Amino acid sequence: MTRQRATRSDSTRNRERILDAAMQCFLADPSATMSAIAEAAGVGRVTLYAHFESRTALVAALFRRTVDESDASLESVNLDGDPAAALDALTRSSWRIVARFHAVLGTARDELGEDAVRGQMEHALGRVRGVIERGRASGAFRSDQSADWLTFCYLAIVHGAADEIRNGRLTDSDATEWVPATVASIVTAP
């Protein structure tokens, strides 16, 4: 292996260690400092800043990685067939991902702003909106409210459940039952 390739490998490993440490730090404390993240990653501040010029750049990279991992995880959810079954499967998968990464989402909103966060989540929201639009077209889902509104309600329920779990007011087993049931009750045609 050449010295240049070894240096690149070290750099890639350091970057991933920093992102992993940032995830753990933000899950424990959404206001974690760059110093705390560097310490958790086992790198110096110079190395941290060589990879991420600011906390904003670090949060943006971590959020992008989180969204990409979430999208990859949801790619395996079968959204074909019955829209109600597809939305149920998507809900059961999505809320667990959101519950796991919710602290990063809050940190990203604070650091990057709501519009930047929403922009990066558009692919995931498009997946939900697509199922809802298909359900509306088939008559399975309500048509008296827009697909955008129903998608927002879906998002609010999933994120609300993540908040409640994080704050100890909702158990994982209750959320497993209640989140999909609540989403279904909101989108189902009256």
Helices and strands as residue ranges (DSSP letters): H 3-28, H 34-41, H 45-51, H 55-74, H 83-112, H 114-120, H 122-138, H 147-166, H 172-187
